[in-house]
Amino acid sequence: MIYRQIKLILQIKLLLASGFNFKEVEKKLKLPYFVIEKMIRQSKKYTFKEICKSYELLNIADLAFKDSQQEPKIILEELVINIIKYSNK
């Protein structure tokens, strides 16, 4: 669920930066109007660099879920802490 959110925010940020308008973004991502509207509001709260770093941290956590002996709860907690820590810089 977190992965999907970050991925959508990243896609929308990229599409808007590339000159796509609201309707084009809606058509490209095949999502309802209200979802696109909400994601656009969220995408404006973060820089491109922050979103990319969050996406990178998610990929690291995903690998840890698959390869690590750590409890999933610990991996998820570390993910959230790292995302918050990075976005407060």
PyMOL commands that place a pseudoatom at each C-alpha (Angstrom):
pseudoatom trace, name=CA, resn=MET, resi=1, chain=A, elem=C, hetatm=0, pos=[0.000, 0.000, 0.000]
pseudoatom trace, name=CA, resn=ILE, resi=2, chain=A, elem=C, hetatm=0, pos=[2.797, 2.439, 0.899]
pseudoatom trace, name=CA, resn=TYR, resi=3, chain=A, elem=C, hetatm=0, pos=[4.693, 1.376, -2.209]
pseudoatom trace, name=CA, resn=ARG, resi=4, chain=A, elem=C, hetatm=0, pos=[1.669, 2.132, -4.405]
pseudoatom trace, name=CA, resn=GLN, resi=5, chain=A, elem=C, hetatm=0, pos=[1.216, 5.588, -2.860]
pseudoatom trace, name=CA, resn=ILE, resi=6, chain=A, elem=C, hetatm=0, pos=[4.838, 6.602, -3.351]
pseudoatom trace, name=CA, resn=LYS, resi=7, chain=A, elem=C, hetatm=0, pos=[4.870, 5.174, -6.871]
pseudoatom trace, name=CA, resn=LEU, resi=8, chain=A, elem=C, hetatm=0, pos=[1.719, 7.126, -7.822]
pseudoatom trace, name=CA, resn=ILE, resi=9, chain=A, elem=C, hetatm=0, pos=[3.054, 10.338, -6.314]
pseudoatom trace, name=CA, resn=LEU, resi=10, chain=A, elem=C, hetatm=0, pos=[6.303, 9.866, -8.244]
pseudoatom trace, name=CA, resn=GLN, resi=11, chain=A, elem=C, hetatm=0, pos=[4.483, 9.134, -11.520]
pseudoatom trace, name=CA, resn=ILE, resi=12, chain=A, elem=C, hetatm=0, pos=[2.230, 12.163, -11.132]
pseudoatom trace, name=CA, resn=LYS, resi=13, chain=A, elem=C, hetatm=0, pos=[5.155, 14.428, -10.232]
pseudoatom trace, name=CA, resn=LEU, resi=14, chain=A, elem=C, hetatm=0, pos=[7.016, 13.242, -13.355]
pseudoatom trace, name=CA, resn=LEU, resi=15, chain=A, elem=C, hetatm=0, pos=[3.994, 13.618, -15.644]
pseudoatom trace, name=CA, resn=LEU, resi=16, chain=A, elem=C, hetatm=0, pos=[3.196, 17.122, -14.397]
pseudoatom trace, name=CA, resn=ALA, resi=17, chain=A, elem=C, hetatm=0, pos=[6.852, 18.143, -14.743]
pseudoatom trace, name=CA, resn=SER, resi=18, chain=A, elem=C, hetatm=0, pos=[6.755, 16.828, -18.322]
pseudoatom trace, name=CA, resn=GLY, resi=19, chain=A, elem=C, hetatm=0, pos=[3.884, 19.174, -19.163]
pseudoatom trace, name=CA, resn=PHE, resi=20, chain=A, elem=C, hetatm=0, pos=[0.920, 16.815, -18.884]
pseudoatom trace, name=CA, resn=ASN, resi=21, chain=A, elem=C, hetatm=0, pos=[-2.330, 18.450, -17.800]
pseudoatom trace, name=CA, resn=PHE, resi=22, chain=A, elem=C, hetatm=0, pos=[-4.821, 17.006, -15.310]
pseudoatom trace, name=CA, resn=LYS, resi=23, chain=A, elem=C, hetatm=0, pos=[-6.915, 15.178, -17.927]
pseudoatom trace, name=CA, resn=GLU, resi=24, chain=A, elem=C, hetatm=0, pos=[-3.828, 13.679, -19.579]
pseudoatom trace, name=CA, resn=VAL, resi=25, chain=A, elem=C, hetatm=0, pos=[-2.545, 12.428, -16.212]
pseudoatom trace, name=CA, resn=GLU, resi=26, chain=A, elem=C, hetatm=0, pos=[-5.955, 10.916, -15.470]
pseudoatom trace, name=CA, resn=LYS, resi=27, chain=A, elem=C, hetatm=0, pos=[-6.027, 9.155, -18.843]
pseudoatom trace, name=CA, resn=LYS, resi=28, chain=A, elem=C, hetatm=0, pos=[-2.396, 7.961, -18.643]
pseudoatom trace, name=CA, resn=LEU, resi=29, chain=A, elem=C, hetatm=0, pos=[-2.727, 6.454, -15.151]
pseudoatom trace, name=CA, resn=LYS, resi=30, chain=A, elem=C, hetatm=0, pos=[-6.296, 5.193, -15.661]
pseudoatom trace, name=CA, resn=LEU, resi=31, chain=A, elem=C, hetatm=0, pos=[-7.398, 6.347, -12.237]
pseudoatom trace, name=CA, resn=PRO, resi=32, chain=A, elem=C, hetatm=0, pos=[-10.557, 8.161, -11.125]
pseudoatom trace, name=CA, resn=TYR, resi=33, chain=A, elem=C, hetatm=0, pos=[-10.627, 11.945, -10.956]
pseudoatom trace, name=CA, resn=PHE, resi=34, chain=A, elem=C, hetatm=0, pos=[-10.717, 12.112, -7.153]
pseudoatom trace, name=CA, resn=VAL, resi=35, chain=A, elem=C, hetatm=0, pos=[-7.657, 9.846, -6.812]
pseudoatom trace, name=CA, resn=ILE, resi=36, chain=A, elem=C, hetatm=0, pos=[-5.626, 11.961, -9.241]
pseudoatom trace, name=CA, resn=GLU, resi=37, chain=A, elem=C, hetatm=0, pos=[-6.735, 15.135, -7.468]
pseudoatom trace, name=CA, resn=LYS, resi=38, chain=A, elem=C, hetatm=0, pos=[-5.648, 13.755, -4.075]
pseudoatom trace, name=CA, resn=MET, resi=39, chain=A, elem=C, hetatm=0, pos=[-2.320, 12.497, -5.439]
pseudoatom trace, name=CA, resn=ILE, resi=40, chain=A, elem=C, hetatm=0, pos=[-1.568, 15.866, -7.052]
pseudoatom trace, name=CA, resn=ARG, resi=41, chain=A, elem=C, hetatm=0, pos=[-2.131, 17.599, -3.696]
pseudoatom trace, name=CA, resn=GLN, resi=42, chain=A, elem=C, hetatm=0, pos=[0.171, 15.077, -2.016]
pseudoatom trace, name=CA, resn=SER, resi=43, chain=A, elem=C, hetatm=0, pos=[2.824, 15.376, -4.727]
pseudoatom trace, name=CA, resn=LYS, resi=44, chain=A, elem=C, hetatm=0, pos=[3.069, 19.132, -4.128]
pseudoatom trace, name=CA, resn=LYS, resi=45, chain=A, elem=C, hetatm=0, pos=[4.079, 18.540, -0.491]
pseudoatom trace, name=CA, resn=TYR, resi=46, chain=A, elem=C, hetatm=0, pos=[7.328, 16.785, -1.411]
pseudoatom trace, name=CA, resn=THR, resi=47, chain=A, elem=C, hetatm=0, pos=[10.298, 17.531, -3.597]
pseudoatom trace, name=CA, resn=PHE, resi=48, chain=A, elem=C, hetatm=0, pos=[11.235, 15.193, -6.405]
pseudoatom trace, name=CA, resn=LYS, resi=49, chain=A, elem=C, hetatm=0, pos=[14.367, 14.264, -4.448]
pseudoatom trace, name=CA, resn=GLU, resi=50, chain=A, elem=C, hetatm=0, pos=[12.332, 13.323, -1.336]
pseudoatom trace, name=CA, resn=ILE, resi=51, chain=A, elem=C, hetatm=0, pos=[9.965, 11.155, -3.346]
pseudoatom trace, name=CA, resn=CYS, resi=52, chain=A, elem=C, hetatm=0, pos=[12.842, 9.377, -5.102]
pseudoatom trace, name=CA, resn=LYS, resi=53, chain=A, elem=C, hetatm=0, pos=[14.595, 8.761, -1.769]
pseudoatom trace, name=CA, resn=SER, resi=54, chain=A, elem=C, hetatm=0, pos=[11.377, 7.336, -0.283]
pseudoatom trace, name=CA, resn=TYR, resi=55, chain=A, elem=C, hetatm=0, pos=[11.031, 5.068, -3.308]
pseudoatom trace, name=CA, resn=GLU, resi=56, chain=A, elem=C, hetatm=0, pos=[14.639, 3.918, -2.850]
pseudoatom trace, name=CA, resn=LEU, resi=57, chain=A, elem=C, hetatm=0, pos=[14.030, 3.222, 0.855]
pseudoatom trace, name=CA, resn=LEU, resi=58, chain=A, elem=C, hetatm=0, pos=[10.925, 1.220, -0.048]
pseudoatom trace, name=CA, resn=ASN, resi=59, chain=A, elem=C, hetatm=0, pos=[12.948, -0.938, -2.421]
pseudoatom trace, name=CA, resn=ILE, resi=60, chain=A, elem=C, hetatm=0, pos=[15.542, -1.562, 0.300]
pseudoatom trace, name=CA, resn=ALA, resi=61, chain=A, elem=C, hetatm=0, pos=[12.777, -2.532, 2.745]
pseudoatom trace, name=CA, resn=ASP, resi=62, chain=A, elem=C, hetatm=0, pos=[11.223, -4.817, 0.128]
pseudoatom trace, name=CA, resn=LEU, resi=63, chain=A, elem=C, hetatm=0, pos=[14.519, -6.676, -0.244]
pseudoatom trace, name=CA, resn=ALA, resi=64, chain=A, elem=C, hetatm=0, pos=[14.817, -6.912, 3.535]
pseudoatom trace, name=CA, resn=PHE, resi=65, chain=A, elem=C, hetatm=0, pos=[11.337, -8.459, 3.727]
pseudoatom trace, name=CA, resn=LYS, resi=66, chain=A, elem=C, hetatm=0, pos=[12.394, -11.110, 1.236]
pseudoatom trace, name=CA, resn=ASP, resi=67, chain=A, elem=C, hetatm=0, pos=[15.963, -11.802, 2.360]
pseudoatom trace, name=CA, resn=SER, resi=68, chain=A, elem=C, hetatm=0, pos=[16.188, -10.857, 6.025]
pseudoatom trace, name=CA, resn=GLN, resi=69, chain=A, elem=C, hetatm=0, pos=[15.587, -12.790, 9.199]
pseudoatom trace, name=CA, resn=GLN, resi=70, chain=A, elem=C, hetatm=0, pos=[14.314, -9.598, 10.838]
pseudoatom trace, name=CA, resn=GLU, resi=71, chain=A, elem=C, hetatm=0, pos=[10.706, -9.376, 11.881]
pseudoatom trace, name=CA, resn=PRO, resi=72, chain=A, elem=C, hetatm=0, pos=[8.560, -7.589, 9.274]
pseudoatom trace, name=CA, resn=LYS, resi=73, chain=A, elem=C, hetatm=0, pos=[7.346, -5.171, 11.956]
pseudoatom trace, name=CA, resn=ILE, resi=74, chain=A, elem=C, hetatm=0, pos=[10.928, -4.026, 12.610]
pseudoatom trace, name=CA, resn=ILE, resi=75, chain=A, elem=C, hetatm=0, pos=[11.628, -3.582, 8.887]
pseudoatom trace, name=CA, resn=LEU, resi=76, chain=A, elem=C, hetatm=0, pos=[8.473, -1.498, 8.489]
pseudoatom trace, name=CA, resn=GLU, resi=77, chain=A, elem=C, hetatm=0, pos=[9.294, 0.627, 11.538]
pseudoatom trace, name=CA, resn=GLU, resi=78, chain=A, elem=C, hetatm=0, pos=[12.798, 1.286, 10.203]
pseudoatom trace, name=CA, resn=LEU, resi=79, chain=A, elem=C, hetatm=0, pos=[11.334, 2.225, 6.827]
pseudoatom trace, name=CA, resn=VAL, resi=80, chain=A, elem=C, hetatm=0, pos=[8.969, 4.776, 8.345]
pseudoatom trace, name=CA, resn=ILE, resi=81, chain=A, elem=C, hetatm=0, pos=[11.702, 6.223, 10.579]
pseudoatom trace, name=CA, resn=ASN, resi=82, chain=A, elem=C, hetatm=0, pos=[14.108, 6.549, 7.630]
pseudoatom trace, name=CA, resn=ILE, resi=83, chain=A, elem=C, hetatm=0, pos=[11.513, 8.217, 5.413]
pseudoatom trace, name=CA, resn=ILE, resi=84, chain=A, elem=C, hetatm=0, pos=[10.647, 10.713, 8.162]
pseudoatom trace, name=CA, resn=LYS, resi=85, chain=A, elem=C, hetatm=0, pos=[14.313, 11.313, 8.975]
pseudoatom trace, name=CA, resn=TYR, resi=86, chain=A, elem=C, hetatm=0, pos=[15.156, 11.995, 5.329]
pseudoatom trace, name=CA, resn=SER, resi=87, chain=A, elem=C, hetatm=0, pos=[12.190, 14.303, 4.710]
pseudoatom trace, name=CA, resn=ASN, resi=88, chain=A, elem=C, hetatm=0, pos=[13.102, 16.426, 7.755]
pseudoatom trace, name=CA, resn=LYS, resi=89, chain=A, elem=C, hetatm=0, pos=[16.540, 17.297, 6.341]
for i in range(1, 89): cmd.bond("trace and resi %d" % i, "trace and resi %d" % (i + 1))
show_as sticks, trace
zoom trace
